[in-house]
């Protein structure tokens, strides 16, 4: 039975989706960006600042779902500009430890609200 995760400590969805879904022992976190969880407004910054805010949002949602970054098995990273890969990767490596989750990183044509990075993931509960 799938359960939606919706908590005030993470950005509110701006479309018809859940912050995360828990189903059969897995947590599926929707794409997150550099959005302030209190104001629900985009916090523009360099790629390092945006990646940090984004991963903090992911971490908060995982915690609310009974999981953690240590239980993440798959990550998708969408960059506005693939040239931001080194900066994103620098911050990303502070949030995850070996064995690292499987990951795909691509340059997206455009991301909502002009954000520089969007990250979603799948974790064990």
Backbone as JSON Lines, residues from 0, in Angstrom:
{"i":0,"aa":"X","n":[0.84,-1.18,0.0],"ca":[0.0,0.0,0.0],"c":[0.88,1.24,0.0]}
{"i":1,"aa":"X","n":[0.7,2.1,-0.97],"ca":[1.56,3.28,-1.03],"c":[1.02,4.39,-0.12]}
{"i":2,"aa":"X","n":[1.98,5.09,0.49],"ca":[1.66,6.17,1.41],"c":[2.39,7.43,0.97]}
{"i":3,"aa":"X","n":[1.67,8.52,0.88],"ca":[2.28,9.8,0.51],"c":[2.94,10.44,1.73]}
{"i":4,"aa":"X","n":[4.09,11.03,1.51],"ca":[4.79,11.79,2.54],"c":[4.57,13.26,2.24]}
{"i":5,"aa":"X","n":[4.1,13.98,3.24],"ca":[3.88,15.42,3.1],"c":[4.2,16.06,4.44]}
{"i":6,"aa":"X","n":[5.29,16.82,4.47],"ca":[5.72,17.43,5.73],"c":[5.96,18.92,5.53]}
{"i":7,"aa":"X","n":[5.72,19.72,6.56],"ca":[5.94,21.16,6.44],"c":[7.41,21.56,6.37]}
{"i":8,"aa":"X","n":[8.34,20.69,6.77],"ca":[9.76,21.03,6.78],"c":[10.46,20.86,5.45]}
{"i":9,"aa":"X","n":[9.69,20.64,4.38],"ca":[10.26,20.49,3.04],"c":[9.4,21.29,2.07]}
{"i":10,"aa":"X","n":[9.96,21.66,0.92],"ca":[9.19,22.44,-0.05],"c":[7.87,21.77,-0.42]}
{"i":11,"aa":"X","n":[6.83,22.58,-0.51],"ca":[5.52,22.07,-0.9],"c":[5.49,21.83,-2.41]}
{"i":12,"aa":"X","n":[4.85,20.76,-2.85],"ca":[4.73,20.51,-4.29],"c":[4.0,21.67,-4.98]}
{"i":13,"aa":"X","n":[4.44,21.99,-6.18],"ca":[3.82,23.07,-6.95],"c":[2.96,22.53,-8.09]}
{"i":14,"aa":"X","n":[2.76,21.22,-8.08],"ca":[1.96,20.55,-9.1],"c":[1.37,19.3,-8.45]}
{"i":15,"aa":"X","n":[0.62,18.49,-9.2],"ca":[0.02,17.3,-8.61],"c":[1.01,16.15,-8.43]}
{"i":16,"aa":"X","n":[1.83,16.23,-7.4],"ca":[2.75,15.16,-7.02],"c":[2.98,15.23,-5.52]}
{"i":17,"aa":"X","n":[3.51,14.16,-4.96],"ca":[3.82,14.08,-3.53],"c":[5.29,14.37,-3.31]}
{"i":18,"aa":"X","n":[5.63,14.85,-2.12],"ca":[7.05,15.02,-1.79],"c":[7.77,13.69,-1.93]}
{"i":19,"aa":"X","n":[7.1,12.63,-1.48],"ca":[7.63,11.28,-1.62],"c":[6.49,10.29,-1.48]}
{"i":20,"aa":"X","n":[6.75,9.08,-1.95],"ca":[5.82,7.97,-1.79],"c":[6.6,6.83,-1.14]}
{"i":21,"aa":"X","n":[5.99,6.22,-0.13],"ca":[6.55,5.01,0.47],"c":[5.7,3.85,-0.03]}
{"i":22,"aa":"X","n":[6.37,2.83,-0.58],"ca":[5.66,1.68,-1.12],"c":[6.56,0.45,-1.04]}
{"i":23,"aa":"X","n":[6.07,-0.59,-0.43],"ca":[6.76,-1.87,-0.34],"c":[8.2,-1.76,0.16]}
{"i":24,"aa":"X","n":[8.4,-0.93,1.18],"ca":[9.71,-0.8,1.79],"c":[10.67,0.13,1.1]}
{"i":25,"aa":"X","n":[10.19,0.83,0.08],"ca":[11.03,1.81,-0.63],"c":[10.44,3.21,-0.51]}
{"i":26,"aa":"X","n":[11.32,4.2,-0.56],"ca":[10.92,5.6,-0.54],"c":[11.31,6.2,-1.88]}
{"i":27,"aa":"X","n":[10.34,6.77,-2.57],"ca":[10.55,7.41,-3.87],"c":[10.39,8.92,-3.66]}
{"i":28,"aa":"X","n":[11.51,9.64,-3.66],"ca":[11.48,11.08,-3.41],"c":[11.37,11.81,-4.74]}
{"i":29,"aa":"X","n":[10.36,12.69,-4.82],"ca":[10.19,13.51,-6.03],"c":[11.35,14.48,-6.18]}
{"i":30,"aa":"X","n":[11.53,14.97,-7.4],"ca":[12.6,15.92,-7.69],"c":[12.53,17.13,-6.79]}
{"i":31,"aa":"X","n":[13.67,17.46,-6.19],"ca":[13.77,18.61,-5.31],"c":[14.79,19.58,-5.87]}
{"i":32,"aa":"X","n":[14.59,20.85,-5.54],"ca":[15.51,21.9,-5.97],"c":[15.88,22.78,-4.79]}
{"i":33,"aa":"X","n":[16.53,23.88,-5.11],"ca":[16.98,24.82,-4.08],"c":[15.83,25.73,-3.67]}
{"i":34,"aa":"X","n":[14.87,25.15,-2.97],"ca":[13.69,25.88,-2.52],"c":[13.72,25.93,-1.01]}
{"i":35,"aa":"X","n":[13.53,27.11,-0.45],"ca":[13.49,27.28,0.99],"c":[12.24,26.6,1.52]}
{"i":36,"aa":"X","n":[12.38,25.68,2.48],"ca":[11.21,24.96,2.97],"c":[10.25,25.81,3.79]}
{"i":37,"aa":"X","n":[10.69,26.96,4.27],"ca":[9.83,27.84,5.05],"c":[9.03,28.76,4.14]}
{"i":38,"aa":"X","n":[9.71,29.41,3.2],"ca":[9.03,30.37,2.32],"c":[8.49,29.73,1.06]}
{"i":39,"aa":"X","n":[8.97,28.53,0.75],"ca":[8.63,27.82,-0.49],"c":[9.06,28.6,-1.74]}
{"i":40,"aa":"X","n":[10.1,29.4,-1.59],"ca":[10.63,30.19,-2.7],"c":[12.0,29.68,-3.11]}
{"i":41,"aa":"X","n":[12.27,29.74,-4.39],"ca":[13.56,29.36,-4.95],"c":[14.65,30.23,-4.37]}
{"i":42,"aa":"X","n":[15.76,29.61,-3.94],"ca":[16.92,30.32,-3.41],"c":[18.04,30.25,-4.43]}
{"i":43,"aa":"X","n":[18.1,31.21,-5.35],"ca":[19.16,31.16,-6.35],"c":[20.54,31.32,-5.71]}
{"i":44,"aa":"X","n":[21.52,30.67,-6.32],"ca":[22.89,30.76,-5.84],"c":[23.78,30.05,-6.82]}
{"i":45,"aa":"X","n":[25.05,29.91,-6.47],"ca":[25.92,29.15,-7.35],"c":[25.56,27.67,-7.22]}
{"i":46,"aa":"X","n":[26.13,26.84,-8.06],"ca":[25.75,25.43,-8.09],"c":[26.01,24.74,-6.76]}
{"i":47,"aa":"X","n":[27.04,25.14,-6.04],"ca":[27.33,24.51,-4.76],"c":[26.24,24.82,-3.74]}
{"i":48,"aa":"X","n":[25.84,26.07,-3.66],"ca":[24.77,26.46,-2.71],"c":[23.45,25.8,-3.08]}
{"i":49,"aa":"X","n":[23.13,25.77,-4.38],"ca":[21.87,25.15,-4.79],"c":[21.87,23.64,-4.56]}
{"i":50,"aa":"X","n":[23.0,23.0,-4.79],"ca":[23.07,21.56,-4.54],"c":[22.93,21.26,-3.05]}
{"i":51,"aa":"X","n":[23.56,22.06,-2.22],"ca":[23.46,21.85,-0.78],"c":[22.01,22.0,-0.3]}
{"i":52,"aa":"X","n":[21.33,23.07,-0.71],"ca":[19.94,23.28,-0.31],"c":[19.06,22.13,-0.82]}
{"i":53,"aa":"X","n":[19.31,21.7,-2.05],"ca":[18.54,20.62,-2.65],"c":[18.71,19.33,-1.86]}
{"i":54,"aa":"X","n":[19.94,18.97,-1.54],"ca":[20.18,17.72,-0.81],"c":[19.69,17.8,0.63]}
{"i":55,"aa":"X","n":[19.7,18.98,1.23],"ca":[19.1,19.14,2.56],"c":[17.6,18.86,2.48]}
{"i":56,"aa":"X","n":[16.95,19.33,1.42],"ca":[15.52,19.06,1.24],"c":[15.27,17.56,1.07]}
{"i":57,"aa":"X","n":[16.09,16.91,0.27],"ca":[15.96,15.46,0.07],"c":[16.14,14.75,1.41]}
{"i":58,"aa":"X","n":[17.16,15.13,2.17],"ca":[17.44,14.5,3.46],"c":[16.26,14.64,4.42]}
{"i":59,"aa":"X","n":[15.65,15.81,4.45],"ca":[14.49,16.05,5.33],"c":[13.32,15.15,4.96]}
{"i":60,"aa":"X","n":[13.06,15.02,3.68],"ca":[11.95,14.16,3.22],"c":[12.24,12.7,3.53]}
{"i":61,"aa":"X","n":[13.46,12.25,3.29],"ca":[13.83,10.87,3.61],"c":[13.63,10.58,5.09]}
{"i":62,"aa":"X","n":[14.07,11.5,5.93],"ca":[13.92,11.32,7.38],"c":[12.45,11.18,7.76]}
{"i":63,"aa":"X","n":[11.6,12.02,7.18],"ca":[10.16,11.97,7.47],"c":[9.54,10.65,7.03]}
{"i":64,"aa":"X","n":[10.14,10.02,6.03],"ca":[9.64,8.75,5.51],"c":[10.26,7.54,6.22]}
{"i":65,"aa":"X","n":[11.07,7.8,7.24],"ca":[11.7,6.71,7.97],"c":[12.94,6.16,7.3]}
{"i":66,"aa":"X","n":[13.6,6.98,6.5],"ca":[14.8,6.56,5.79],"c":[15.92,7.56,6.02]}
{"i":67,"aa":"X","n":[16.96,7.47,5.2],"ca":[18.1,8.38,5.33],"c":[18.92,8.36,4.05]}
{"i":68,"aa":"X","n":[19.85,9.27,3.94],"ca":[20.74,9.3,2.78],"c":[21.56,8.01,2.69]}
{"i":69,"aa":"X","n":[21.86,7.39,3.82],"ca":[22.64,6.15,3.83],"c":[21.89,4.99,3.18]}
{"i":70,"aa":"X","n":[20.57,5.11,3.09],"ca":[19.75,4.04,2.52],"c":[19.36,4.29,1.06]}
{"i":71,"aa":"X","n":[19.9,5.36,0.48],"ca":[19.59,5.69,-0.92],"c":[20.3,4.7,-1.83]}
{"i":72,"aa":"X","n":[19.55,4.17,-2.81],"ca":[20.13,3.21,-3.75],"c":[20.27,3.78,-5.16]}
{"i":73,"aa":"X","n":[19.46,4.8,-5.51],"ca":[19.48,5.37,-6.86],"c":[19.21,6.86,-6.78]}
{"i":74,"aa":"X","n":[19.99,7.62,-7.53],"ca":[19.84,9.08,-7.58],"c":[19.82,9.52,-9.04]}
{"i":75,"aa":"X","n":[18.95,10.47,-9.34],"ca":[18.96,11.15,-10.64],"c":[19.24,12.62,-10.39]}
{"i":76,"aa":"X","n":[20.21,13.16,-11.11],"ca":[20.58,14.57,-11.0],"c":[20.35,15.23,-12.35]}
{"i":77,"aa":"X","n":[19.62,16.33,-12.34],"ca":[19.33,17.09,-13.55],"c":[19.97,18.47,-13.38]}
{"i":78,"aa":"X","n":[20.87,18.8,-14.29],"ca":[21.57,20.09,-14.24],"c":[21.09,21.0,-15.36]}
{"i":79,"aa":"X","n":[20.96,22.27,-15.05],"ca":[20.65,23.27,-16.08],"c":[21.8,23.35,-17.07]}
{"i":80,"aa":"X","n":[23.03,23.2,-16.55],"ca":[24.23,23.31,-17.38],"c":[25.21,22.22,-16.95]}
{"i":81,"aa":"X","n":[25.58,21.33,-17.84],"ca":[26.47,20.23,-17.51],"c":[27.84,20.73,-17.05]}
{"i":82,"aa":"X","n":[28.18,21.98,-17.36],"ca":[29.43,22.56,-16.88],"c":[29.43,22.69,-15.36]}
{"i":83,"aa":"X","n":[28.25,22.62,-14.74],"ca":[28.14,22.68,-13.28],"c":[28.44,21.34,-12.61]}
{"i":84,"aa":"X","n":[28.72,20.31,-13.41],"ca":[28.95,18.97,-12.86],"c":[30.01,18.94,-11.76]}
{"i":85,"aa":"X","n":[31.2,19.54,-11.94],"ca":[32.21,19.47,-10.88],"c":[31.75,20.09,-9.56]}
{"i":86,"aa":"X","n":[31.11,21.25,-9.63],"ca":[30.64,21.9,-8.4],"c":[29.55,21.1,-7.71]}
{"i":87,"aa":"X","n":[28.6,20.57,-8.49],"ca":[27.54,19.73,-7.93],"c":[28.17,18.5,-7.29]}
{"i":88,"aa":"X","n":[29.09,17.87,-7.99],"ca":[29.71,16.64,-7.51],"c":[30.49,16.86,-6.22]}
{"i":89,"aa":"X","n":[31.12,18.02,-6.1],"ca":[31.87,18.36,-4.89],"c":[30.94,18.34,-3.67]}
{"i":90,"aa":"X","n":[29.79,18.97,-3.78],"ca":[28.83,19.0,-2.67],"c":[28.19,17.63,-2.47]}
{"i":91,"aa":"X","n":[27.8,17.01,-3.56],"ca":[27.17,15.68,-3.52],"c":[28.03,14.7,-2.72]}
{"i":92,"aa":"X","n":[29.34,14.75,-2.93],"ca":[30.25,13.8,-2.26],"c":[30.31,14.02,-0.76]}
{"i":93,"aa":"X","n":[29.86,15.16,-0.25],"ca":[29.8,15.39,1.2],"c":[28.54,14.77,1.81]}
{"i":94,"aa":"X","n":[27.52,14.5,1.0],"ca":[26.26,13.96,1.49],"c":[26.19,12.44,1.4]}
{"i":95,"aa":"X","n":[26.96,11.84,0.5],"ca":[26.91,10.39,0.3],"c":[28.29,9.8,0.52]}
{"i":96,"aa":"X","n":[28.31,8.55,1.04],"ca":[29.56,7.85,1.29],"c":[29.52,6.51,0.55]}
{"i":97,"aa":"X","n":[30.68,5.92,0.39],"ca":[30.78,4.6,-0.27],"c":[30.09,3.55,0.6]}
{"i":98,"aa":"X","n":[29.43,2.6,0.03],"ca":[29.21,2.47,-1.41],"c":[28.18,3.49,-1.88]}
{"i":99,"aa":"X","n":[28.56,4.27,-2.88],"ca":[27.7,5.33,-3.38],"c":[26.48,4.76,-4.1]}
{"i":100,"aa":"X","n":[25.37,5.5,-4.05],"ca":[24.19,5.04,-4.81],"c":[24.49,5.04,-6.31]}
{"i":101,"aa":"X","n":[23.76,4.21,-7.04],"ca":[23.8,4.31,-8.5],"c":[23.3,5.71,-8.85]}
{"i":102,"aa":"X","n":[23.83,6.3,-9.94],"ca":[23.44,7.68,-10.24],"c":[23.48,7.95,-11.73]}
{"i":103,"aa":"X","n":[22.53,8.76,-12.16],"ca":[22.52,9.31,-13.51],"c":[22.55,10.82,-13.37]}
{"i":104,"aa":"X","n":[23.39,11.48,-14.16],"ca":[23.43,12.95,-14.18],"c":[23.32,13.4,-15.62]}
{"i":105,"aa":"X","n":[22.36,14.28,-15.87],"ca":[22.18,14.8,-17.23],"c":[21.98,16.3,-17.2]}
{"i":106,"aa":"X","n":[22.21,16.91,-18.35],"ca":[21.84,18.32,-18.53],"c":[20.41,18.32,-19.05]}
{"i":107,"aa":"X","n":[19.54,19.02,-18.35],"ca":[18.14,19.13,-18.76],"c":[17.97,20.39,-19.6]}
{"i":108,"aa":"X","n":[17.04,20.36,-20.52],"ca":[16.8,21.52,-21.37],"c":[16.39,22.74,-20.58]}
{"i":109,"aa":"X","n":[15.53,22.55,-19.61],"ca":[15.07,23.63,-18.73],"c":[14.51,22.99,-17.48]}
{"i":110,"aa":"X","n":[14.75,23.61,-16.35],"ca":[14.22,23.12,-15.09],"c":[13.21,24.14,-14.55]}
{"i":111,"aa":"X","n":[12.24,23.7,-13.74],"ca":[11.21,24.62,-13.23],"c":[11.81,25.82,-12.5]}
{"i":112,"aa":"X","n":[11.23,26.96,-12.73],"ca":[11.63,28.21,-12.06],"c":[13.08,28.61,-12.27]}
{"i":113,"aa":"X","n":[13.74,28.03,-13.26],"ca":[15.13,28.4,-13.56],"c":[16.15,27.82,-12.59]}
{"i":114,"aa":"X","n":[15.77,26.82,-11.78],"ca":[16.72,26.25,-10.83],"c":[17.9,25.63,-11.57]}
{"i":115,"aa":"X","n":[19.03,25.55,-10.89],"ca":[20.26,25.04,-11.51],"c":[20.38,23.52,-11.39]}
{"i":116,"aa":"X","n":[19.72,22.93,-10.38],"ca":[19.83,21.49,-10.16],"c":[18.53,20.96,-9.55]}
{"i":117,"aa":"X","n":[18.16,19.77,-10.0],"ca":[17.02,19.04,-9.42],"c":[17.5,17.62,-9.16]}
{"i":118,"aa":"X","n":[17.14,17.09,-7.98],"ca":[17.58,15.76,-7.59],"c":[16.4,14.96,-7.06]}
{"i":119,"aa":"X","n":[16.26,13.72,-7.57],"ca":[15.29,12.78,-7.01],"c":[16.03,11.51,-6.63]}
{"i":120,"aa":"X","n":[15.4,10.66,-5.85],"ca":[16.08,9.43,-5.44],"c":[15.11,8.35,-5.02]}
{"i":121,"aa":"X","n":[15.66,7.15,-4.89],"ca":[14.95,5.99,-4.35],"c":[15.81,5.47,-3.21]}
{"i":122,"aa":"X","n":[15.14,5.18,-2.09],"ca":[15.85,4.66,-0.92],"c":[15.08,3.51,-0.29]}
{"i":123,"aa":"X","n":[15.78,2.71,0.47],"ca":[15.1,1.7,1.29],"c":[14.55,2.41,2.51]}
{"i":124,"aa":"X","n":[13.45,1.92,3.02],"ca":[12.86,2.57,4.18],"c":[13.59,2.19,5.45]}
